[in-house]
Amino acid sequence: MTHDHDLVLRPTDAQNAAALAPPPGRTGGDLVVETLRSLGANTVFGLPGQHALALFTAVGRSDLRLVGLRTESSAAFAADAYGRMTGEAVPLLLSTGPGALMSLPALAEAAAASAPVVAISAQVPTAGLGGGRRGHLHELRDQSASFREVVKSVHSARTPSQIPSVIAEAWESALAAPPGPVFVEIPEDVLRAETVIPQVTGVDATPHELAPRPELTAVAAHWLENAARPVIIAGGGVIRSDAAGKLRRLAERVNAPVVTTYGGKGAFPWTHPLSLQSWLEDRHMTDFLEDADVLLVVGSGLGELSSNYHTFFPTGRVIQIEADLGKLESNHAGLGIHADARLALQALLETVSEREDPSAPERVRLLLADIETRLAAQDVALEQQLLTSIRAALPPRSPSFWDMTILSYWAWSAFDAKHPNTMHSAQGAGGLGYAFPAALGAALAEPGTPVLAVSGDGGAMYSIAELATAVQHALDVTWLIVDDGGYGILREYGCATGTDLPGPDFAALAASFDVPATTTTPDSLRADLTKALKTRGPSVVILPTTLKIFTPTHL
C-alpha cells in the first residue's frame, strides 16, 4: 500500500550542492565584502585603483556604504575618526603601491591613537610576489614591509579560501586591547578569481578581554588607600575603554586629584574640585606630580607630551595601568598592570577603601591659580579669548578635531572638552592634514551632529580637496582655518626658513566648491562660528591672525 508521504521527493546530494552553490560571477572581491558584512561593517572608506577594481566592483553590488575621499591619507584619517567615534573596526580599501603608501601617515596617527582601522589593500598579481620583479605597475619589492613597523599587525591572503579567515584575524587584532590599525593585502588575481566558496555568513572575530591580575590590583588598592598625596594621570586609554565614569568614582573615593593627558581630554570633568585639567606642559604641574607619593597612571605611556617633554621624574610609587604591553614601565619603573583601563578601574573599585582628604581640592585650586598667574604675565589674552569663543560656540557634545597648529597646542592644555571622546587631535604622530578629513569621518558616524575642524593655513592645504567630499555627502562640518600665512608653530620655535607660505583666498576657494565661507575676527569669532555650526552642510570660517604659544617650562 502506498502512502502519500512515500511520494514526497527528497532532494538529492547533487540538488543540495546546487542550492548551496554560489551564483556565477562571484569573486575574491565578493568574499572580502561578504566577510566585512558578516563582521558587522556597514561603511567603508577608500579609493579605487587598477589592482583593486574587483574589490570595488564587489562593494558596488553590495549594500555597503562606500565613502570615497580624494586622497588615501584623507580616507584613512576619516576612517580613523569613524572608529574613534563608534568604537568599531572600520574598513579602509586601498589599491597597490602608491595608493597604499599614501595612507601611511594617517595609519601612523591611528596607531598612536589606537584607532581600529582595517586597511585592506590590493597587491600585484601573485606571480610578481616574492621578489619576482616582473615589472607590474605599482610593484614594490615588499609592500607589507612598508606597513609592518607602522600598524599593529600585517596579514595576507594568497588564495580565495584564505580571505574570510585572514580578514577575521585582522579584524580581531584591530579591536583587541589596545586597539589599532592593521594591514591586509590580497593580490589582484586573487581578488578577480571566481570562487566556488559559499556566501560568507558565519564569521566571528570577537576579541578577548584584557583583565588585570588580581594580585596586582590588590597591591595598587592598598597603596592608594594608604597614600598621603595620591594623584591620577588619565590618558587616552580611559576614553577608548569608555571608563570615564569609573575613573571619577575612583578619584572621588580616594580623593585623588586628576590630570588628563592630551589624548585623554574629557576623561574627567574639567570643573570638578579634583580636576587638574590638562596643564601637563607646565612646571607647576610637573612639580605637583613629582610630589605625589602614589601616582596612578591609567591608559598612558607617559610619553613626551604627557611628561613635559621628559622632564617629569616621579619620586613616589607609580602604578601604571596600560593595555599596550610595550609601554608598561617604558618611561618610569613602577607596578605595571597589563589590562584594559575599564576592567582595571572596576577591579580597583571593588577593592579600594575610601580615603579622606579634605585638603585635596584646595591643593588643586592653588596649583591652577599658580598656572593662571604664570600665563597672566605672558600677553596671551588673544589666544585664551579664541578658546573661550570656540567653547561657547561649539555644542557641548559636538566633537572637535584639531590639526597641528598653534591654537591646537593651546587647546591641548586649556580647552574644556566637556565630555569624553569629543576632542581629538593629531598629537599622536603629529602630521598635518588630519583635522578636516577626520571631522568628515566623525560626521558620517554621528549624522545630524555638528562637527568642528580646526586647522592652520598650512595644514588646511593638505586636505583642501576634501571640501568636495563634504559637499558630495552633505556633511555637517564647520572648518575653522587660522590663517597666519605659514607654519606659525615652527616660527614660534625660531625657524624662519621655509615657514612663510603664500596661500589662496580661502573664502573664494571654498565658494568654488559651493561651500559657504566667512572671514571673521577674534571679536566676531563666537558669533560667526555659532552661525556656521547651526547651518546644515559644510562651511568654512577663516580667521586671519597671528598667534603665539605660551612660554614653555621644560627648557
C-alpha positions, 0 to 999 in steps of 0.5 A: 500500500502506498502512502502519500508521504512515500511520494514526497521527493527528497532532494538529492546530494547533487540538488543540495550542492546546487542550492548551496552553490554560489551564483556565477560571477562571484569573486575574491572581491565578493568574499572580502565584502561578504566577510566585512558584512558578516563582521558587522561593517556597514561603511567603508572608506577608500579609493579605487585603483587598477589592482583593486577594481574587483574589490570595488566592483564587489562593494558596488553590488553590495549594500555597503556604504562606500565613502570615497575621499580624494586622497588615501591619507584623507580616507584613512584619517576619516576612517580613523575618526569613524572608529574613534567615534563608534568604537568599531573596526572600520574598513579602509580599501586601498589599491597597490603601491602608491595608493597604499603608501599614501595612507601611511601617515594617517595609519601612523596617527591611528596607531598612536591613537589606537584607532581600529582601522582595517586597511585592506589593500590590493597587491600585484598579481601573485606571480610578481610576489616574492621578489619576482620583479616582473615589472607590474605597475605599482610593484614594490619589492615588499609592500607589507614591509612598508606597513609592518613597523607602522600598524599593529599587525600585517596579514595576507591572503594568497588564495580565495579560501584564505580571505574570510579567515585572514580578514577575521584575524585582522579584524580581531587584532584591530579591536583587541586591547589596545586597539589599532590599525592593521594591514591586509593585502590580497593580490589582484588575481586573487581578488578577480578569481571566481570562487566556488566558496559559499556566501560568507555568513558565519564569521566571528572575530570577537576579541578577548578581554584584557583583565588585570591580575588580581594580585596586582590590583590588590597591591595598587588598592592598598597603596592608594588607600594608604597614600598621603598625596595620591594623584591620577594621570588619565590618558587616552586609554580611559576614553577608548575603554569608555571608563570615564565614569569609573575613573571619577568614582575612583578619584572621588573615593580616594580623593585623588586629584586628576590630570588628563593627558592630551589624548585623554581630554574629557576623561574627567570633568574639567570643573570638578574640585579634583580636576587638574585639567590638562596643564601637563606642559607646565612646571607647576604641574610637573612639580605637583606630580613629582610630589605625589607619593602614589601616582596612578597612571591609567591608559598612558605611556607617559610619553613626551607630551604627557611628561613635559617633554621628559622632564617629569621624574616621579619620586613616589610609587607609580602604578601604571595601568596600560593595555599596550604591553610595550609601554608598561614601565617604558618611561618610569619603573613602577607596578605595571598592570597589563589590562584594559583601563575599564576592567582595571578601574572596576577591579580597583573599585571593588577593592579600594577603601575610601580615603579622606582628604579634605585638603585635596581640592584646595591643593588643586585650586592653588596649583591652577591659580599658580598656572593662571598667574604664570600665563597672566604675565605672558600677553596671551589674552588673544589666544585664551579669548579664541578658546573661550569663543570656540567653547561657547560656540561649539555644542557641548557634545559636538566633537572637535578635531584639531590639526597641528597648529598653534591654537591646537597646542593651546587647546591641548592644555586649556580647552574644556572638552566637556565630555569624553571622546569629543576632542581629538587631535593629531598629537599622536604622530603629529602630521598635518592634514588630519583635522578636516578629513577626520571631522568628515569621518566623525560626521558620517558616524554621528549624522545630524551632529555638528562637527568642528575642524580646526586647522592652520593655513598650512595644514588646511592645504593638505586636505583642501580637496576634501571640501568636495567630499563634504559637499558630495555627502552633505556633511555637517562640518564647520572648518575653522582655518587660522590663517597666519600665512605659514607654519606659525608653530615652527616660527614660534620655535625660531625657524624662519626658513621655509615657514612663510607660505603664500596661500589662496583666498580661502573664502573664494576657494571654498565658494568654488566648491559651493561651500559657504565661507566667512572671514571673521575676527577674534571679536566676531569669532563666537558669533560667526562660528555659532552661525556656521555650526547651526547651518546644515552642510559644510562651511568654512570660517577663516580667521586671519591672525597671528598667534603665539604659544605660551612660554614653555617650562621644560627648557 
